[in-house]
Amino acid sequence: MRFAGPVGADGQRPLRRRVHTREILLTSAERLFIERGYAQVSISDICSAAGFTRGAFYSNFADKDELVLGLFDQHAAERLDRLQAMLASASTLNADEWAQSLLAVTPRDRGWILLFLEFRLLAPRQPELAAKLDQHDEAVTEALADILREQPWARRFPTTELAKFLLAAREGVLARTVRDDGSAADTVQAVTAVISAAFGALEADRQPPR
């Protein structure tokens, strides 16, 4: 998955030093958000942890919300890049195994999941933020759909709709992982079972009658 990345105020790609500053701000903010929660962390806290001034922050991000969206982009890009690499190196991987890899999360991801859910709950009450989050979701959906289009087994489905289905299922898995009661694993199994049954039915329809 390839997002366009940050663009400077003059429309040019940021210089290497600015990219480095941005990465440090993102890393420092993520650590604080996971430790304390999104609402409990201020821009001043982020600047202090990163060792930069507020001016450095505002030269990279308009506000705290934009920084979190940057984290969302970063995590989505890294995960989809890993999935694409996995597909390229495993010629025998089937649809079920791939779906499980997309959906799987571990209890160690709990801090990031809480941040993800906390931030998403803010959006419905802030139309501008909701619109930006929608743009992020659309970009992730299309990036996943592009990966799906490269897979012969996925071409049996409308790829954009399949991508939306898998991402929605992943959000459900994230929410259930926080509960730590085993329901996340059950959800992964249910989704992959549905995919397997759907693919099996389609394959059966393609077979010539005897």
N, C-alpha and C positions, 0 to 999 in steps of 0.2 A: 504494500500500500504506500502511495507516495502523496503526501499532502504538499501543497505549494510552499509552506513554510512562511516565516515572518517576512514582511516587506517593510522597508523603512518609509518615513514620511515623504521622502522624495521619490518613492516608487521603485527604489533600487534595493537589491538584496543587501542585508546588513553586512558590515565588515566583520572580519574574523573576531576582533575584540568584542564587538557587540554580541555576536553569536555566543561567545564564551560567557559574557555577562548574563545573557538570557538563560543559558543552561544552568548556571549557578543559582540564579533566582528560582528557576523551576525546581531544581533539586532541593534547595533549602525550604521552599514553600511546601513542597510535597511532604517532607519530613515533619514540618510543623503541623500541617493539616492532619496527618495521620496520628500524631501524638495528642493533639488537642481538639481536633474538630475544626471544620471550616469557619464556623461563626466566631470561634474564640481566637482566631489569628488575625492580626491587623497587618496592614502594609508596613508599618514601622517594625513589627516583629520580623517580617520577612526580610526587610532591608538589614536589620541588625544581624540576623542569622547568616545572611549572605555576605555581609561585610561591604555593602554598597549604600549609597545615599538614596533618598527618595527620588532624586532627579534621575538616577540610573534606572530605578524601577519604572518611572513614567516614560522614559525613552524607549522602553521595551513593551510595556503593557499600559492600556488605558486605565485599568482598575483591577481589583482582585478577581473579579469574575472572568476577565479576559485571560488572566494567568491560569485559572483552573481549566478553561477551555483549551489552553495550550497544553496542559497536562493530559487532558482527554485525547487530544490529537496525538500526542506523543505515545501514549499507551496503546491506542488503537493501531497506530502505524507499526509499532514494534510487534504487536501480537499478530497482525495480519502478515507482516513480513516473515515471521517465524512459521506461520501456517503455510505460506507459499513455498518456503524453503523445504519444509517437511514434505509437501506434495512432490516437489521436484526430485527429492532423494529417495522416495518410496514408491516405486512403480506399482507395487501390489496393494497399496493402501486402498481400502474400499470406502464407500460413502459413510458407513456406520463409524468406522475408526476416525475418519476425518471430522465428522460431526462431534464426536466425543472430544476430540482434541480442541475444537473450537469452543465447546461449552465448558470444558473442565476448568475448575478453579480449586484452590487449596485453602485450608484454614489460615495459612500464612498470608493470604491475600486480604485478610479481614480488614485491616486498616484502610487499604485503598478502596475496598468495597463500601465501607461506611462513608468515606468521602464522596464516592460516586453517587450513592443514594441520597446523602444529605444535600448535595448540590442540585440533584434533579428535583428534589422537593421544593426548591426555591423558585424554579422556573415558572410554574403556573401562575404565580403572583406577580411576575415581572415580565410583561410582554416583550420588551426588548431582549432580555436574556433568553426567553423562550424561543425567540426567532433565531438567535445565534446558536442555541443548542440544536434547533431543528436543522440548521445548516450543517452543523457537525455530524448529526445523525445521517443526513442525506449523503454526505461525503463518505462516511464509513460504509453505508449501505451500497453505494455504487462501487467502492473499492472492493468490497467482498463479492459483489456481483461480477466484477471483472475477473476475479480469481475463479469463481464458479464457472464462468463461460469457457475456461480453459480445461475443465474437467468433463470427459465424455459422459460420465454417469449423471452429471448435473444438468446436461443439456435437455434432458427429458422434461424439465420443469421451467417455468418462467423464472429466469435467474434473479431478477430484482425481487420478486415476491419470495423466492426461496431465501435470499439474503435477509430480507426483513423478518421472515419467520425464525431463522436461526439466531438473529440478533435479539429478537424479542425473547426467545427461549433463554438466551444467555443472561439477559437482565433478570429473568425469573430465577435462574440458578444463583446469580449474585445475591439476590434478596434472601434466598433460602440458605445460602452459605453462612450468612451472619447468624442465623438461628442455631447453627451447629447441632442439628437434630437428625441429620441423615437425609433430610428431604431433598437436598441439592443433588445428591447422587441418584435419588429416585427420579428426579426431573430429567437429568441427563439420560437415564435409561429409557424413560418414557418417550422423549423426543427422538432418540435414535431408533427406538422400536417403530415409531410412526414412520420415520424416513425409510426404514428397511421394508416395512409393509407396503408403503406407497411405491417404492422402486420395484418391489417384487410384483405388484399388481400391474404396473406399467410394462414390465418385461414380459409377463404372461400374456398381456394383450398384443404384444408385438410378435408372439410366436404364431406361425401359420396353423390353422386347424388341422387335426389329423383326419 
